[in-house]
């Protein structure tokens, strides 16, 4: 095996085609761009299963033309047309990379499995890759299922050699993420800074915005040892009156049906999430047209105090837009007060909005500084490679040390 200092062949596995919206695509594509900028040979792989999200229909479909068209446009936009493979339900391979996928898999040094949607046990070629890193971007859920006895989830995790999580407080006494018996390493969304620009100042009347995909009906909370682990709809209801109390413009670009009808009566504006996220440029322009982001977090992240920080919010920071985000305990590791303002209740949310409006320039500058210091892909991904290759480290040291500087 080559050493961590060599030029590595890295496969990034994700769902950029299966969820064909710019915001989610940027989640995975920044791993590819970031590793490539570090000098590695990077290949994007999508082996997602039997259904794909169609933004136009706002539902799951099994038509592969949806993800394929999106991937072709996305990879061409970023100059990665030779660096991707898509595998459909019948195991047919698409993309230029599909022609030589066997060779790519045979020579790969590291698989970075972002969100863990692909089953490594389904294809023995994946299990032959010597280092297989699982990146848990939805902390609390899979750990609760494993702790509750899910053999399938345990087998899934065991197929990986290294485990990372956006639950950055994992291993701390005040974090409620249950143990799975694995060593979990805190990580964050890598931001490939060259594709983000602070651009212009937002207009004085610019709204606070966020971009949300609401859970479909039937995807309710899970119950873990008598404790409800839910999604964003539970938390959002607590802040319905925020626009009325601040006299401020708030806008949600959403996909799916919101948990509360007639949001407008509470002062919320609504935009089409699929429209905003139809292209990378539209998505980034929407962020630049915002005064900042205001957003709730998933109930699970809040109640377990996971330390999660949104990959979407990191994009706001990189655009020089402050983030007012419901606390998940991320203030334990991320500097807050300027650029990033956490809140736990409605009164604190109102106060945080007022603080941003009282000194917008200070908060915009701090936002960019935080993005550079904590989310820069060169730092986040170098650390990921180092840990993935490291040997003989104690479990306690790895879980309790979180620094991406």
N, C-alpha and C positions, 0 to 999 in steps of 0.2 A: 504493500500500500504506500502511496506517496505521502509525504509529510504535509503538515498544515501550511508550510511555507511554499509549497510547490503550486504550480498552476493546476487547479483541480478540474475535473469534469463533474459538474453539479447538475442534478435534475431537480427542478422545482415542480411539484405536483399541486394542482389547484382546480378551481372551478370557474375560471374567467369566462369560458364559453357557456357553461351551464347556467350562470347568472349573468346574462349579457347586458350589464349596465356599467357605465363608466366608473362609478364609485367602487363597486365590488371588483371590477377588472383591475383598477389601480392597486387594490389590496395585494393581488398576486404579482402583477407585472413589476412592481417595485422591488420584489425579491430578485427577479430575473435581471433587471437593469442594475441593481446594486451589486450583485455578485459579478456581473459582467464588468462593471467599472473597477472591481477589485482585481481584474485580470484573469478571471476564471472562464472556462468553457461551459456555458450554461444552456440547458435545454428545458423548455417548458413542456410538461406532460399533463394531459387531462384524460383520465380514465374514470368517468364519473358515474356510470350506471345507466339507468333506463329512462330517466325523465330529465327535462330541462325547463327552465323558467322562461316563459315568453312574455316580455313586458307589454307587448301590444294587447295580449289577451288577459294579462294579469293572472296567469294560471300556469300550471305545469303542463307540458306537452311532451310527446316522444318523437317529435320531428327534428331530426338532426340538422336540418338546414338552418335552424335558429342559432345554435352554438357555432356551427361551422362558419357561417357568414360573419358573425361577430368576431371570431378568432382571426379570420383572414384580415379583416379591417384593422383590428387591434394590433396584430403583429406587424402588419405593413406600416402602420402609423409610427411604431417605435423602432422600425428597422430590424425586426426580428423574424422576417418571413422564412428564414432558413432554420429557425430554432424552435419549432413546435411540432407536437404530435397530438392528435385527438383520436381516441379509441371509442367506437360506438358500441351499441348493445350486442352486436354480432361479432365483436372483436376485430372489426375492420379498422385499419389505421389510415388516418388522413393527415395532410400537411406534408411538406417536403421532408420533415424529420421522420415521418412514418416510414419512409423508404429504408432508412438505415437505423430504425429504432433498436433492433437487436444489438447492433454494434455499440450504440450509445449506452444501452443498459449494461452490456458486458464490461465496458470500460469506465463506467461511472464510479466515482469515489464517494459521493455523498448524495443521498436523496433527501430533499427538504420537503416534507409532506405538510403543506399549510392547510389547516382546518381538518385534516385527517379524513377526507371524504372517500378516499380510494382504499379498497381492500387489498393490502399487500399479499395476503394469504391466497388471493384469487389467481395470482400469477407468480410462479416461482422465480421468474427473472428478477422481480423486485427484491425478493429475499436474498438474492445473491449479491446485491449492492452492499459493500462492507459496512457503511455507516448510514443509518436510516433515522433521520431526525423527525420527530412528530412535533408539530407546532399547534398547540391548543389555543385557538383564538376566542373560544367561547367557554371561559373557565367556570368550573363548578358542576356542569351538567354531566360530562362523561365520568368525572371522578365520583359523583354521587351514584351513578348507575353501577360503576364497578364496585363501590363500597356496598351497594345494595345487592350484589351477587350476580351481576350480568357477566356471564361467561364470554359472550360474544365481544363485549367491549374490552374485557381483560385480554382476550386473545388478540384483539386489534392493537392494543397498546404494546403488548409483549412482542409484536412483530417489529417494533422499532428499537433501536439501540440507544437513542437519546431522546429526552422529552423536554420540550419547552412549553411555556404557558404565558398567556397575557395576564394571568392571575399573579401579578407581581408581588403580592403579599404572601404567597404560598410558603408554608413553613413557619410563619410568624404566629405567635400565640393568639393574636386577635383575628386571625383569618380562619374562616369556617370551611374552607375547601377540604373535604375528607381525604384521607390518605388512600392511595392505591397500591402502595408498596414500591412505587417507582421514585426515582430522583427527578424532581421537576425543577427546571431552570427558568427563572423569570426572563421574559423578553418583551419587546414592544414592536409595533409596526415599523419596519424600515421605511424611511422617507428618502427617495432619490431626489435630492434637492435641486439638481439642474432642471427638472421638469416643472418646478413650482416657482412662481413669481409673486412678489408683493404687489406689483403692478400699481394701479392708481389708488388713490384714497377713495373710500366709499362715500357716496353722497350723504348729506346730513340726515336725510330721511330714511336711510338704508335700514332694513329690518334685521333683527336677529333671526337667524335661520337654522334649520337642521334638515337632514335628509334621512328618511326613515322608510323601512319596509316593514309594515305591520304583519304580524303572524296571521296565517290563514285560520279560519275556523277549524276546530278539531286539534289544533296545536296548543292546547292549554298547558297550565303549569303541571309540573311533576311533584309528587309527594315523596319526601325523603325523611324517614324516621319521624313522621308527624309534622314535618316542616314543609311549607309550600315553597317551591323554587319556580318562580314565574318569569315573565318577559316584561317588555317595556310598557305594555298596556296597563299593568297594575300601578306602576309608578307615575305614569303620565296623568292619571286622574287626580293626583295630589296637587298638580300645578295648573289646573285648568284656568284658574282665575289670574294667572300671571299677567297677561296683557291688560286686563282691566285694572289691576293694582298698580301697574307701572305707567299706564298711558302710552305704552311703547308698541311699535309694530313688531309682530312676531309672525314668522311664516314657516310652514312645514311643507317640504317637498316630499310627497309620500307615494308609496306603492302599496296597494291593498286598502282595505277599509279600516278607518280609524276606530278605536275602541269607544269613542263618544260621538254621537250624531250631532249635527248642526254645530260644528266647532266655531263657526263664525259668530254665534251669539256670545261667545266668550272672548271674542276679539282676535281669534286666530285666522290668518290667511292660509289658503290651501293652494299648493301647486302640484302639478303632476310630476312625481318622482321619475317615472320612465322618460318623460320629456326632458327634464333637467339632466338626466344621466344618459341621454341617448348618444352623446359623443364626449370625448375627454375634454375638448375645449368648452363645450356648454357647461359641463360639470364644474370646471375650474373657474369659469366666468361667473357662475352662480355664487360660488364662495367669495370671489372678489367683490361682488355686488352686495355683500352682507356686511353689517356692522361687526358681526362676530357670530359664533355659534352659541345657541342655548340648546341643551339637550338633557333629557332624562336618560337613565341607564336601565338595563334589565334588572328586574326585581332580584334575581339570583345574585348578580354582581354586588348589589347593595347589601342584601341581607347577610351574605357570607363575607362581606368586606374583602373582596378578592384583590383589590388594587388594580383592576382592569382599567385601561384607558383606550378610548376608541381610535381605531385606525382612521376613521373619517375625521375625527377631531384633530388628529395629527396633521391631516391635510390642511385644515383651517390654519393651524399654527404656522405651517410652512408657507402659507399665503399671507402671513402677517395679520391674521385675524384672531382676536382673542377668543378663548373658549370658556363658557360658563357651563359647567358640567356637573351633574349630580354626583355626589361623592360615592366612591366605591372603596375608599381608603387609599386612592392613588396619591393623596397628599403626604403619605408616609415616605414616598420615594421621589416625588416630582415637586420641584419648587412651585409654590402657589402664592397668589396674592396679586401678581402682575402678569398678565398674559394668560394665565390659567386661574380660574376662580371656582372652587368647589362650593356646593351648597348641599344641605341635608333636608331642608324644609322650605316651604313657600316663602317665609319671611327672609330667609337667607338668600334665596334666589332673587327676590326683589332688591335686596341690598347689593348683591353682586352686579346686577344690571346697572344700578345707579353708579357704582364705582367705575365700571367701564365707560359709561357715558360722561362721567366727570373728567376723565383724562384719557381719551381714546388713543392719542398718539403714544403715550407711555405704554399702554397695553398692547398696541400693535407691534411696537418695537420688541417688547418682552416676549411676545408670542413667537416671533421669528427667532429670537435668541434661544428659546427653549427647544424649538424644532431642531435647530442646528446642534445644540448641546446633547440632547437626549434621544433624538429620533433619526439622526443622519444615518443613512443606510451603510456607509463605510464603517461606522462604529458598531452598529447593531449586528451586522452580518459578519464582521470580523470576529466579534465575540462569539457568535453562533458557531462559526467554523472552529475556533479555538476550543470551545467546550465540547463540540462533537468529536474532536480528535483527542481530547484530554483523557488521561488514564490515572487511576489510583488516587482520585480525589474523594474525600470523605463526603457522605451524604449531607451532613449538617452544614458543612462549609458551602457546598454548592447551592443549597436551598436558601441560605440566609444571606448570601452575598449578592447584591444587585447593584451593579454599576455599569453603565454603558459608555462612560466617558473614557 
